[in-house]
Every structure is written in C-alpha cells, then in structure tokens.
Amino acid sequence: MLPADSVNFPPDCESVVRALWDHLDGETDPETTRSIDEHLASCEGCRSHADFERDVVERISALRREHSNPDRLKSEVLAALQDAGLGG
C-alpha cells in the first residue's frame, strides 16, 4: 500500500486517511470519531487502508511486548514491513 501522501484520494477520503493514526490511537474527538467511523463503514478503500494501518500498529505492539532489546525490535519491525511488501 502506498503512503497517503502519494495517492490522490477524493477530498472526504483524504481527510479520513490523514486522521487515521489519531483515530486508531483514540485521539480524535467524539464528533470526528463518529464521522470517520461512518465514512469507514461506507468506503471500502478507506476501510482497507484503515485495516492495514491497524494491522501495522498491532504488529508493532506485539513485537514490542516480545522484545526488550530496541535493536532487535527495529530489526523485527523492518522484517515485518518487508514481508508486507513495504521494505526495500
């Protein structure tokens, strides 16, 4: 999946994609949260993007719980990104 900055989204999709990290972290206000949730329920493209970002957050969290060594964690995260087709 390409970074949000390299894809041309419709205006309503662009605002949702740009707010996804805050949304996934529970840092959006209730009105914004409701608006994003409604958009995700009706937009397959944004929902797929949100699912991908949620998966990245969950994988990093899982790796962080497994490893107390920051260098090893970095290596594991880079390997996971490469497995997802996002690494070089």
Phi and psi restraints in degrees (range 20) as a CNS / XPLOR table:
assign (resid 1 and name C) (resid 2 and name N)
       (resid 2 and name CA) (resid 2 and name C) 1.0 -85.1 20.0 2
assign (resid 2 and name N) (resid 2 and name CA)
       (resid 2 and name C) (resid 3 and name N) 1.0 150.6 20.0 2
assign (resid 2 and name C) (resid 3 and name N)
       (resid 3 and name CA) (resid 3 and name C) 1.0 -59.5 20.0 2
assign (resid 3 and name N) (resid 3 and name CA)
       (resid 3 and name C) (resid 4 and name N) 1.0 149.8 20.0 2
assign (resid 3 and name C) (resid 4 and name N)
       (resid 4 and name CA) (resid 4 and name C) 1.0 -56.5 20.0 2
assign (resid 4 and name N) (resid 4 and name CA)
       (resid 4 and name C) (resid 5 and name N) 1.0 -32.0 20.0 2
assign (resid 4 and name C) (resid 5 and name N)
       (resid 5 and name CA) (resid 5 and name C) 1.0 -69.7 20.0 2
assign (resid 5 and name N) (resid 5 and name CA)
       (resid 5 and name C) (resid 6 and name N) 1.0 -17.7 20.0 2
assign (resid 5 and name C) (resid 6 and name N)
       (resid 6 and name CA) (resid 6 and name C) 1.0 -103.3 20.0 2
assign (resid 6 and name N) (resid 6 and name CA)
       (resid 6 and name C) (resid 7 and name N) 1.0 7.4 20.0 2
assign (resid 6 and name C) (resid 7 and name N)
       (resid 7 and name CA) (resid 7 and name C) 1.0 -121.4 20.0 2
assign (resid 7 and name N) (resid 7 and name CA)
       (resid 7 and name C) (resid 8 and name N) 1.0 140.5 20.0 2
assign (resid 7 and name C) (resid 8 and name N)
       (resid 8 and name CA) (resid 8 and name C) 1.0 -92.0 20.0 2
assign (resid 8 and name N) (resid 8 and name CA)
       (resid 8 and name C) (resid 9 and name N) 1.0 105.1 20.0 2
assign (resid 8 and name C) (resid 9 and name N)
       (resid 9 and name CA) (resid 9 and name C) 1.0 -96.8 20.0 2
assign (resid 9 and name N) (resid 9 and name CA)
       (resid 9 and name C) (resid 10 and name N) 1.0 151.4 20.0 2
assign (resid 9 and name C) (resid 10 and name N)
       (resid 10 and name CA) (resid 10 and name C) 1.0 -57.6 20.0 2
assign (resid 10 and name N) (resid 10 and name CA)
       (resid 10 and name C) (resid 11 and name N) 1.0 154.0 20.0 2
assign (resid 10 and name C) (resid 11 and name N)
       (resid 11 and name CA) (resid 11 and name C) 1.0 -51.8 20.0 2
assign (resid 11 and name N) (resid 11 and name CA)
       (resid 11 and name C) (resid 12 and name N) 1.0 -43.4 20.0 2
assign (resid 11 and name C) (resid 12 and name N)
       (resid 12 and name CA) (resid 12 and name C) 1.0 -68.2 20.0 2
assign (resid 12 and name N) (resid 12 and name CA)
       (resid 12 and name C) (resid 13 and name N) 1.0 -35.5 20.0 2
assign (resid 12 and name C) (resid 13 and name N)
       (resid 13 and name CA) (resid 13 and name C) 1.0 -69.2 20.0 2
assign (resid 13 and name N) (resid 13 and name CA)
       (resid 13 and name C) (resid 14 and name N) 1.0 -39.8 20.0 2
assign (resid 13 and name C) (resid 14 and name N)
       (resid 14 and name CA) (resid 14 and name C) 1.0 -59.8 20.0 2
assign (resid 14 and name N) (resid 14 and name CA)
       (resid 14 and name C) (resid 15 and name N) 1.0 -43.6 20.0 2
assign (resid 14 and name C) (resid 15 and name N)
       (resid 15 and name CA) (resid 15 and name C) 1.0 -66.9 20.0 2
assign (resid 15 and name N) (resid 15 and name CA)
       (resid 15 and name C) (resid 16 and name N) 1.0 -35.5 20.0 2
assign (resid 15 and name C) (resid 16 and name N)
       (resid 16 and name CA) (resid 16 and name C) 1.0 -67.0 20.0 2
assign (resid 16 and name N) (resid 16 and name CA)
       (resid 16 and name C) (resid 17 and name N) 1.0 -47.8 20.0 2
assign (resid 16 and name C) (resid 17 and name N)
       (resid 17 and name CA) (resid 17 and name C) 1.0 -62.1 20.0 2
assign (resid 17 and name N) (resid 17 and name CA)
       (resid 17 and name C) (resid 18 and name N) 1.0 -40.0 20.0 2
assign (resid 17 and name C) (resid 18 and name N)
       (resid 18 and name CA) (resid 18 and name C) 1.0 -67.7 20.0 2
assign (resid 18 and name N) (resid 18 and name CA)
       (resid 18 and name C) (resid 19 and name N) 1.0 -24.9 20.0 2
assign (resid 18 and name C) (resid 19 and name N)
       (resid 19 and name CA) (resid 19 and name C) 1.0 -95.8 20.0 2
assign (resid 19 and name N) (resid 19 and name CA)
       (resid 19 and name C) (resid 20 and name N) 1.0 -0.9 20.0 2
assign (resid 19 and name C) (resid 20 and name N)
       (resid 20 and name CA) (resid 20 and name C) 1.0 -60.6 20.0 2
assign (resid 20 and name N) (resid 20 and name CA)
       (resid 20 and name C) (resid 21 and name N) 1.0 -43.9 20.0 2
assign (resid 20 and name C) (resid 21 and name N)
       (resid 21 and name CA) (resid 21 and name C) 1.0 -60.2 20.0 2
assign (resid 21 and name N) (resid 21 and name CA)
       (resid 21 and name C) (resid 22 and name N) 1.0 -46.4 20.0 2
assign (resid 21 and name C) (resid 22 and name N)
       (resid 22 and name CA) (resid 22 and name C) 1.0 -62.8 20.0 2
assign (resid 22 and name N) (resid 22 and name CA)
       (resid 22 and name C) (resid 23 and name N) 1.0 -40.7 20.0 2
assign (resid 22 and name C) (resid 23 and name N)
       (resid 23 and name CA) (resid 23 and name C) 1.0 -61.1 20.0 2
assign (resid 23 and name N) (resid 23 and name CA)
       (resid 23 and name C) (resid 24 and name N) 1.0 -47.8 20.0 2
assign (resid 23 and name C) (resid 24 and name N)
       (resid 24 and name CA) (resid 24 and name C) 1.0 -65.4 20.0 2
assign (resid 24 and name N) (resid 24 and name CA)
       (resid 24 and name C) (resid 25 and name N) 1.0 -28.3 20.0 2
assign (resid 24 and name C) (resid 25 and name N)
       (resid 25 and name CA) (resid 25 and name C) 1.0 -84.5 20.0 2
assign (resid 25 and name N) (resid 25 and name CA)
       (resid 25 and name C) (resid 26 and name N) 1.0 -0.2 20.0 2
assign (resid 25 and name C) (resid 26 and name N)
       (resid 26 and name CA) (resid 26 and name C) 1.0 71.4 20.0 2
assign (resid 26 and name N) (resid 26 and name CA)
       (resid 26 and name C) (resid 27 and name N) 1.0 27.4 20.0 2
assign (resid 26 and name C) (resid 27 and name N)
       (resid 27 and name CA) (resid 27 and name C) 1.0 -104.9 20.0 2
assign (resid 27 and name N) (resid 27 and name CA)
       (resid 27 and name C) (resid 28 and name N) 1.0 10.9 20.0 2
assign (resid 27 and name C) (resid 28 and name N)
       (resid 28 and name CA) (resid 28 and name C) 1.0 -96.3 20.0 2
assign (resid 28 and name N) (resid 28 and name CA)
       (resid 28 and name C) (resid 29 and name N) 1.0 151.2 20.0 2
assign (resid 28 and name C) (resid 29 and name N)
       (resid 29 and name CA) (resid 29 and name C) 1.0 -69.3 20.0 2
assign (resid 29 and name N) (resid 29 and name CA)
       (resid 29 and name C) (resid 30 and name N) 1.0 163.1 20.0 2
assign (resid 29 and name C) (resid 30 and name N)
       (resid 30 and name CA) (resid 30 and name C) 1.0 -56.0 20.0 2
assign (resid 30 and name N) (resid 30 and name CA)
       (resid 30 and name C) (resid 31 and name N) 1.0 -39.6 20.0 2
assign (resid 30 and name C) (resid 31 and name N)
       (resid 31 and name CA) (resid 31 and name C) 1.0 -66.7 20.0 2
assign (resid 31 and name N) (resid 31 and name CA)
       (resid 31 and name C) (resid 32 and name N) 1.0 -43.6 20.0 2
assign (resid 31 and name C) (resid 32 and name N)
       (resid 32 and name CA) (resid 32 and name C) 1.0 -65.9 20.0 2
assign (resid 32 and name N) (resid 32 and name CA)
       (resid 32 and name C) (resid 33 and name N) 1.0 -41.6 20.0 2
assign (resid 32 and name C) (resid 33 and name N)
       (resid 33 and name CA) (resid 33 and name C) 1.0 -58.8 20.0 2
assign (resid 33 and name N) (resid 33 and name CA)
       (resid 33 and name C) (resid 34 and name N) 1.0 -47.4 20.0 2
assign (resid 33 and name C) (resid 34 and name N)
       (resid 34 and name CA) (resid 34 and name C) 1.0 -61.4 20.0 2
assign (resid 34 and name N) (resid 34 and name CA)
       (resid 34 and name C) (resid 35 and name N) 1.0 -43.6 20.0 2
assign (resid 34 and name C) (resid 35 and name N)
       (resid 35 and name CA) (resid 35 and name C) 1.0 -63.5 20.0 2
assign (resid 35 and name N) (resid 35 and name CA)
       (resid 35 and name C) (resid 36 and name N) 1.0 -44.4 20.0 2
assign (resid 35 and name C) (resid 36 and name N)
       (resid 36 and name CA) (resid 36 and name C) 1.0 -65.3 20.0 2
assign (resid 36 and name N) (resid 36 and name CA)
       (resid 36 and name C) (resid 37 and name N) 1.0 -44.9 20.0 2
assign (resid 36 and name C) (resid 37 and name N)
       (resid 37 and name CA) (resid 37 and name C) 1.0 -59.3 20.0 2
assign (resid 37 and name N) (resid 37 and name CA)
       (resid 37 and name C) (resid 38 and name N) 1.0 -41.7 20.0 2
assign (resid 37 and name C) (resid 38 and name N)
       (resid 38 and name CA) (resid 38 and name C) 1.0 -64.0 20.0 2
assign (resid 38 and name N) (resid 38 and name CA)
       (resid 38 and name C) (resid 39 and name N) 1.0 -42.0 20.0 2
assign (resid 38 and name C) (resid 39 and name N)
       (resid 39 and name CA) (resid 39 and name C) 1.0 -64.1 20.0 2
assign (resid 39 and name N) (resid 39 and name CA)
       (resid 39 and name C) (resid 40 and name N) 1.0 -45.4 20.0 2
assign (resid 39 and name C) (resid 40 and name N)
       (resid 40 and name CA) (resid 40 and name C) 1.0 -62.5 20.0 2
assign (resid 40 and name N) (resid 40 and name CA)
       (resid 40 and name C) (resid 41 and name N) 1.0 -32.4 20.0 2
assign (resid 40 and name C) (resid 41 and name N)
       (resid 41 and name CA) (resid 41 and name C) 1.0 -67.1 20.0 2
assign (resid 41 and name N) (resid 41 and name CA)
       (resid 41 and name C) (resid 42 and name N) 1.0 -25.1 20.0 2
assign (resid 41 and name C) (resid 42 and name N)
       (resid 42 and name CA) (resid 42 and name C) 1.0 -112.2 20.0 2
assign (resid 42 and name N) (resid 42 and name CA)
       (resid 42 and name C) (resid 43 and name N) 1.0 -5.9 20.0 2
assign (resid 42 and name C) (resid 43 and name N)
       (resid 43 and name CA) (resid 43 and name C) 1.0 -120.9 20.0 2
assign (resid 43 and name N) (resid 43 and name CA)
       (resid 43 and name C) (resid 44 and name N) 1.0 105.8 20.0 2
assign (resid 43 and name C) (resid 44 and name N)
       (resid 44 and name CA) (resid 44 and name C) 1.0 -61.2 20.0 2
assign (resid 44 and name N) (resid 44 and name CA)
       (resid 44 and name C) (resid 45 and name N) 1.0 -40.7 20.0 2
assign (resid 44 and name C) (resid 45 and name N)
       (resid 45 and name CA) (resid 45 and name C) 1.0 -61.8 20.0 2
assign (resid 45 and name N) (resid 45 and name CA)
       (resid 45 and name C) (resid 46 and name N) 1.0 -47.5 20.0 2
assign (resid 45 and name C) (resid 46 and name N)
       (resid 46 and name CA) (resid 46 and name C) 1.0 -69.8 20.0 2
assign (resid 46 and name N) (resid 46 and name CA)
       (resid 46 and name C) (resid 47 and name N) 1.0 -36.7 20.0 2
assign (resid 46 and name C) (resid 47 and name N)
       (resid 47 and name CA) (resid 47 and name C) 1.0 -62.2 20.0 2
assign (resid 47 and name N) (resid 47 and name CA)
       (resid 47 and name C) (resid 48 and name N) 1.0 -42.2 20.0 2
assign (resid 47 and name C) (resid 48 and name N)
       (resid 48 and name CA) (resid 48 and name C) 1.0 -63.7 20.0 2
assign (resid 48 and name N) (resid 48 and name CA)
       (resid 48 and name C) (resid 49 and name N) 1.0 -41.9 20.0 2
assign (resid 48 and name C) (resid 49 and name N)
       (resid 49 and name CA) (resid 49 and name C) 1.0 -63.1 20.0 2
assign (resid 49 and name N) (resid 49 and name CA)
       (resid 49 and name C) (resid 50 and name N) 1.0 -43.3 20.0 2
assign (resid 49 and name C) (resid 50 and name N)
       (resid 50 and name CA) (resid 50 and name C) 1.0 -64.7 20.0 2
assign (resid 50 and name N) (resid 50 and name CA)
       (resid 50 and name C) (resid 51 and name N) 1.0 -41.1 20.0 2
assign (resid 50 and name C) (resid 51 and name N)
       (resid 51 and name CA) (resid 51 and name C) 1.0 -60.8 20.0 2
assign (resid 51 and name N) (resid 51 and name CA)
       (resid 51 and name C) (resid 52 and name N) 1.0 -41.7 20.0 2
assign (resid 51 and name C) (resid 52 and name N)
       (resid 52 and name CA) (resid 52 and name C) 1.0 -62.3 20.0 2
assign (resid 52 and name N) (resid 52 and name CA)
       (resid 52 and name C) (resid 53 and name N) 1.0 -48.5 20.0 2
assign (resid 52 and name C) (resid 53 and name N)
       (resid 53 and name CA) (resid 53 and name C) 1.0 -64.2 20.0 2
assign (resid 53 and name N) (resid 53 and name CA)
       (resid 53 and name C) (resid 54 and name N) 1.0 -38.7 20.0 2
assign (resid 53 and name C) (resid 54 and name N)
       (resid 54 and name CA) (resid 54 and name C) 1.0 -62.5 20.0 2
assign (resid 54 and name N) (resid 54 and name CA)
       (resid 54 and name C) (resid 55 and name N) 1.0 -41.1 20.0 2
assign (resid 54 and name C) (resid 55 and name N)
       (resid 55 and name CA) (resid 55 and name C) 1.0 -63.2 20.0 2
assign (resid 55 and name N) (resid 55 and name CA)
       (resid 55 and name C) (resid 56 and name N) 1.0 -41.6 20.0 2
assign (resid 55 and name C) (resid 56 and name N)
       (resid 56 and name CA) (resid 56 and name C) 1.0 -60.6 20.0 2
assign (resid 56 and name N) (resid 56 and name CA)
       (resid 56 and name C) (resid 57 and name N) 1.0 -47.2 20.0 2
assign (resid 56 and name C) (resid 57 and name N)
       (resid 57 and name CA) (resid 57 and name C) 1.0 -61.2 20.0 2
assign (resid 57 and name N) (resid 57 and name CA)
       (resid 57 and name C) (resid 58 and name N) 1.0 -44.0 20.0 2
assign (resid 57 and name C) (resid 58 and name N)
       (resid 58 and name CA) (resid 58 and name C) 1.0 -66.1 20.0 2
assign (resid 58 and name N) (resid 58 and name CA)
       (resid 58 and name C) (resid 59 and name N) 1.0 -39.9 20.0 2
assign (resid 58 and name C) (resid 59 and name N)
       (resid 59 and name CA) (resid 59 and name C) 1.0 -65.5 20.0 2
assign (resid 59 and name N) (resid 59 and name CA)
       (resid 59 and name C) (resid 60 and name N) 1.0 -43.1 20.0 2
assign (resid 59 and name C) (resid 60 and name N)
       (resid 60 and name CA) (resid 60 and name C) 1.0 -64.6 20.0 2
assign (resid 60 and name N) (resid 60 and name CA)
       (resid 60 and name C) (resid 61 and name N) 1.0 -41.4 20.0 2
assign (resid 60 and name C) (resid 61 and name N)
       (resid 61 and name CA) (resid 61 and name C) 1.0 -62.2 20.0 2
assign (resid 61 and name N) (resid 61 and name CA)
       (resid 61 and name C) (resid 62 and name N) 1.0 -42.8 20.0 2
assign (resid 61 and name C) (resid 62 and name N)
       (resid 62 and name CA) (resid 62 and name C) 1.0 -63.9 20.0 2
assign (resid 62 and name N) (resid 62 and name CA)
       (resid 62 and name C) (resid 63 and name N) 1.0 -43.8 20.0 2
assign (resid 62 and name C) (resid 63 and name N)
       (resid 63 and name CA) (resid 63 and name C) 1.0 -63.7 20.0 2
assign (resid 63 and name N) (resid 63 and name CA)
       (resid 63 and name C) (resid 64 and name N) 1.0 -37.6 20.0 2
assign (resid 63 and name C) (resid 64 and name N)
       (resid 64 and name CA) (resid 64 and name C) 1.0 -64.8 20.0 2
assign (resid 64 and name N) (resid 64 and name CA)
       (resid 64 and name C) (resid 65 and name N) 1.0 -38.1 20.0 2
assign (resid 64 and name C) (resid 65 and name N)
       (resid 65 and name CA) (resid 65 and name C) 1.0 -68.2 20.0 2
assign (resid 65 and name N) (resid 65 and name CA)
       (resid 65 and name C) (resid 66 and name N) 1.0 -30.4 20.0 2
assign (resid 65 and name C) (resid 66 and name N)
       (resid 66 and name CA) (resid 66 and name C) 1.0 -81.3 20.0 2
assign (resid 66 and name N) (resid 66 and name CA)
       (resid 66 and name C) (resid 67 and name N) 1.0 -24.5 20.0 2
assign (resid 66 and name C) (resid 67 and name N)
       (resid 67 and name CA) (resid 67 and name C) 1.0 -128.0 20.0 2
assign (resid 67 and name N) (resid 67 and name CA)
       (resid 67 and name C) (resid 68 and name N) 1.0 130.1 20.0 2
assign (resid 67 and name C) (resid 68 and name N)
       (resid 68 and name CA) (resid 68 and name C) 1.0 -98.9 20.0 2
assign (resid 68 and name N) (resid 68 and name CA)
       (resid 68 and name C) (resid 69 and name N) 1.0 -7.6 20.0 2
assign (resid 68 and name C) (resid 69 and name N)
       (resid 69 and name CA) (resid 69 and name C) 1.0 -91.2 20.0 2
assign (resid 69 and name N) (resid 69 and name CA)
       (resid 69 and name C) (resid 70 and name N) 1.0 111.3 20.0 2
assign (resid 69 and name C) (resid 70 and name N)
       (resid 70 and name CA) (resid 70 and name C) 1.0 -59.3 20.0 2
assign (resid 70 and name N) (resid 70 and name CA)
       (resid 70 and name C) (resid 71 and name N) 1.0 -36.8 20.0 2
assign (resid 70 and name C) (resid 71 and name N)
       (resid 71 and name CA) (resid 71 and name C) 1.0 -66.6 20.0 2
assign (resid 71 and name N) (resid 71 and name CA)
       (resid 71 and name C) (resid 72 and name N) 1.0 -40.8 20.0 2
assign (resid 71 and name C) (resid 72 and name N)
       (resid 72 and name CA) (resid 72 and name C) 1.0 -68.0 20.0 2
assign (resid 72 and name N) (resid 72 and name CA)
       (resid 72 and name C) (resid 73 and name N) 1.0 -39.8 20.0 2
assign (resid 72 and name C) (resid 73 and name N)
       (resid 73 and name CA) (resid 73 and name C) 1.0 -59.5 20.0 2
assign (resid 73 and name N) (resid 73 and name CA)
       (resid 73 and name C) (resid 74 and name N) 1.0 -45.8 20.0 2
assign (resid 73 and name C) (resid 74 and name N)
       (resid 74 and name CA) (resid 74 and name C) 1.0 -57.8 20.0 2
assign (resid 74 and name N) (resid 74 and name CA)
       (resid 74 and name C) (resid 75 and name N) 1.0 -44.3 20.0 2
assign (resid 74 and name C) (resid 75 and name N)
       (resid 75 and name CA) (resid 75 and name C) 1.0 -61.6 20.0 2
assign (resid 75 and name N) (resid 75 and name CA)
       (resid 75 and name C) (resid 76 and name N) 1.0 -43.0 20.0 2
assign (resid 75 and name C) (resid 76 and name N)
       (resid 76 and name CA) (resid 76 and name C) 1.0 -65.2 20.0 2
assign (resid 76 and name N) (resid 76 and name CA)
       (resid 76 and name C) (resid 77 and name N) 1.0 -41.9 20.0 2
assign (resid 76 and name C) (resid 77 and name N)
       (resid 77 and name CA) (resid 77 and name C) 1.0 -64.7 20.0 2
assign (resid 77 and name N) (resid 77 and name CA)
       (resid 77 and name C) (resid 78 and name N) 1.0 -45.4 20.0 2
assign (resid 77 and name C) (resid 78 and name N)
       (resid 78 and name CA) (resid 78 and name C) 1.0 -62.0 20.0 2
assign (resid 78 and name N) (resid 78 and name CA)
       (resid 78 and name C) (resid 79 and name N) 1.0 -38.8 20.0 2
assign (resid 78 and name C) (resid 79 and name N)
       (resid 79 and name CA) (resid 79 and name C) 1.0 -65.1 20.0 2
assign (resid 79 and name N) (resid 79 and name CA)
       (resid 79 and name C) (resid 80 and name N) 1.0 -40.6 20.0 2
assign (resid 79 and name C) (resid 80 and name N)
       (resid 80 and name CA) (resid 80 and name C) 1.0 -65.1 20.0 2
assign (resid 80 and name N) (resid 80 and name CA)
       (resid 80 and name C) (resid 81 and name N) 1.0 -40.6 20.0 2
assign (resid 80 and name C) (resid 81 and name N)
       (resid 81 and name CA) (resid 81 and name C) 1.0 -65.0 20.0 2
assign (resid 81 and name N) (resid 81 and name CA)
       (resid 81 and name C) (resid 82 and name N) 1.0 -40.1 20.0 2
assign (resid 81 and name C) (resid 82 and name N)
       (resid 82 and name CA) (resid 82 and name C) 1.0 -65.3 20.0 2
assign (resid 82 and name N) (resid 82 and name CA)
       (resid 82 and name C) (resid 83 and name N) 1.0 -40.8 20.0 2
assign (resid 82 and name C) (resid 83 and name N)
       (resid 83 and name CA) (resid 83 and name C) 1.0 -61.8 20.0 2
assign (resid 83 and name N) (resid 83 and name CA)
       (resid 83 and name C) (resid 84 and name N) 1.0 -31.1 20.0 2
assign (resid 83 and name C) (resid 84 and name N)
       (resid 84 and name CA) (resid 84 and name C) 1.0 -82.5 20.0 2
assign (resid 84 and name N) (resid 84 and name CA)
       (resid 84 and name C) (resid 85 and name N) 1.0 1.8 20.0 2
assign (resid 84 and name C) (resid 85 and name N)
       (resid 85 and name CA) (resid 85 and name C) 1.0 83.8 20.0 2
assign (resid 85 and name N) (resid 85 and name CA)
       (resid 85 and name C) (resid 86 and name N) 1.0 18.4 20.0 2
assign (resid 85 and name C) (resid 86 and name N)
       (resid 86 and name CA) (resid 86 and name C) 1.0 -110.6 20.0 2
assign (resid 86 and name N) (resid 86 and name CA)
       (resid 86 and name C) (resid 87 and name N) 1.0 -1.0 20.0 2
assign (resid 86 and name C) (resid 87 and name N)
       (resid 87 and name CA) (resid 87 and name C) 1.0 -105.8 20.0 2
assign (resid 87 and name N) (resid 87 and name CA)
       (resid 87 and name C) (resid 88 and name N) 1.0 164.8 20.0 2
